[in-house]
Amino acid sequence: MSSTPSLPPTRTRVAIVGAGPAGLTVANLLHAAGVDCVLLEAESREFIEQRPRAGFMEEWAVDALARHGLADRLLERAATQGEFEFRFDGERHTVRTAELAGRRHFVYPQPLLVTDLVASYVDHAGGEARFGVREVRLHDIDGDRPAVSYTDPHTGDRHRIECDFIAGCDGARGVSREAIPADRALLTRHDHGVAWLALLAEAPPSADGVVFGIHERGFGAQMARSPQVTRYYLQVGPGENAGNWSHRRVWDELHTRLAAAGAPPLTEGPLIERVVLDMHDYVVEPMAYGRVYLAGDSAHLVAPIAAKGMNLAIRDALLLGEALIAHYQGDDSGLEGYSQACLRRVWQYLEFSQWLSYVLHGASSGDRFQAGTASARLRRLLGSESAAKAFAGLYLGEEADL
């Protein structure tokens, strides 16, 4: 326990831990509904507004944010995508997802969304947010008077916020999930057995949509982030050191894995990010214990194979925010059914991510059976309209029940 000075406790209705898309969405919804809340974040505001993260948003998520007045800048600035292509065996195969599913992807990097949500909550609405807090702890989470304490980074004072509920939105390495007793939550993990070298290049994309390159040397991908910045991925071995990948080695491998007849050449540029991501998933069941409700990566991690993580975080936050508002209006059904409602979609997206992982990594698996069956899945997707429609619906996100 910290020996720093402790100030008298303060009180709010909901303490929100974590200022990512989930925590900020919950904060905006609660504040707009007149439900007192305090948002705590371990990093600085400047840091979370610049931290590189996901960039694909499903149309239902954008529509839901727009209904709450949280998507004005997004709708003004975001590009949209309605198709992507597979490249394998030297050929290009386009899948027109918008035509097949009647929906599209929005391309809006997470730092921009976070910036918008912070501005909406703090600058425009006057919501209370405390950035850079240290030594965050959750207390009495299974009682009637839970609390969150933290150390002020400037004064060293210890603060305690008593509340009715805690929204744990502080991600995979946060304290919220750890506060739940191990015997009261089931943590399930899955390892895809591969890693991706995630790259950001200061270079324009050579294609408007996503490009998935399936190659015996490993998977490769290109995803436009802006007219000047492109996200690339290269499959590498688990535990690979990003420092082993020089500028020249990266671009040579991208040219090889994304090559196809008639494809525009890649435009090279400086690599401003090189990070190795091990492809694994986990799920916490249930997503609530006592007065703590988990949302986003605190409750589930979906490998970026199918770009589902930020969308799931937003869905959790919308469900949780609306359930908490309903509680103060006398209806607890949303809180009682929160975990089950979230997990139905979590498991659906995990299954789709696993299916796509099998397709993308089959050719490089070194396993003839996996390579053959992965190729069969891909041929069925490209050769059957019904299979393509089912794929497009999952790829772009089925309509959410919000």
Steps between C-alpha positions, in 0.01 A plus 500: 500500500629844411633717785424824313244742650133403455234761437136468614305279257281649232193341345356440155254254355730326250880486502640420158852357483665545160464764228503288186201480265302292752553720805450823308179375339360399840600839643333692219176303526478532879583870509246579228234315701581688820666204674798624702827332406876544528744369239848387608787435258858397576645667191500867405236644271768575242617139504160337447423742217812390313533130587487292177212254504230349280333686219203299369152579624190308404206699369266405786756637749525831315119521480469431873753768591326742264169445678669623817656801327852350517584453132486846341873528423520133412229535237671810361850351479485122477553315175277202426582165345269258328735238359831328558714253317677175559829450318639150460670292232589826321135599443258759642151407622267784601219448751241779475381495858273805481302352212475167677410625847350844440745654746853642499805558716598844624873570522560721803811437710427447868710802614267727303193340655652530847580866434139563395354317801728679747409836350129416517514389863755740649510812282140527379302336781723582797532137609749413772810313386827451684799406287838363603373344822723246674453189716133453419325252730145366520343444843196317640379404155262233634335735750253787486764775516780423253780748452797582281815657640801651325806714556511850357811517278567865589438519875548139605169514687290187519141547375203271561182517294200318643237400247207275413668322208842465338537475122826314439615620157877502557605234252692177507761617753268704720407451864125448458512140384767417758271626778252219430581187706649229280238248610213730396593542133601252233783616275520311169799549270575401141832528320500517119864385491621794290606861545465806281754775450280812509637784291402860433656657194509864400395406149174513307312171461501326163138382546192666645384189684661232707738259327557154648804326355509123551846362433708198592752737660229637726198725504530867402246783502455860396238731654458867416500728804512837325617635163850528648520207744458127440474213747682181399523160667746217450463157655805412708588234753366529856741695718676655199706813571381798297857625497591213269292660225690772323339750265624309198399158632148622578440649158651205315270264685194719444572517128526120492193415707269757341608442140231422242450550131362847426541624857626857541853506643543577868629849578781477751553749779646537850377247756376693804384195697629144527332284766464122526153386606446141609163388369300382800153546648347482844152528650392568859172344607293655644589861416371621836560430867337683788494867407769473229405474133776433248498639145735476203841340536454468876250226423612358167789530260442419134815474289501766224452236232146617421517856642229437759651626827399867494154414373440258784625758750253757368215249514583408860509868592167577337333208676660586834428871480135439411466236774640735765269781388204260517602398853454856621160499334399190694578226246778252582438257215780649291759454773375151578527395135810706412759223501289253308405759238864599446639149491264379226666741257848449645486128428355561153785735411760266649371215286519717188852614591609138544346405164679785324828420677485147366452632145772766521767284660430163340741535207794572731410250773733226380206262545372356173157424649453852635626655177264287292190561713577872528521517121165319477340755732635781287378345174153454648492863612602623155283258304171502689278809528328366811836433666624844398189668645538317829867599514428865415236522771745384765793696358306827509319420823149368533247754622542544874197471728530843660 
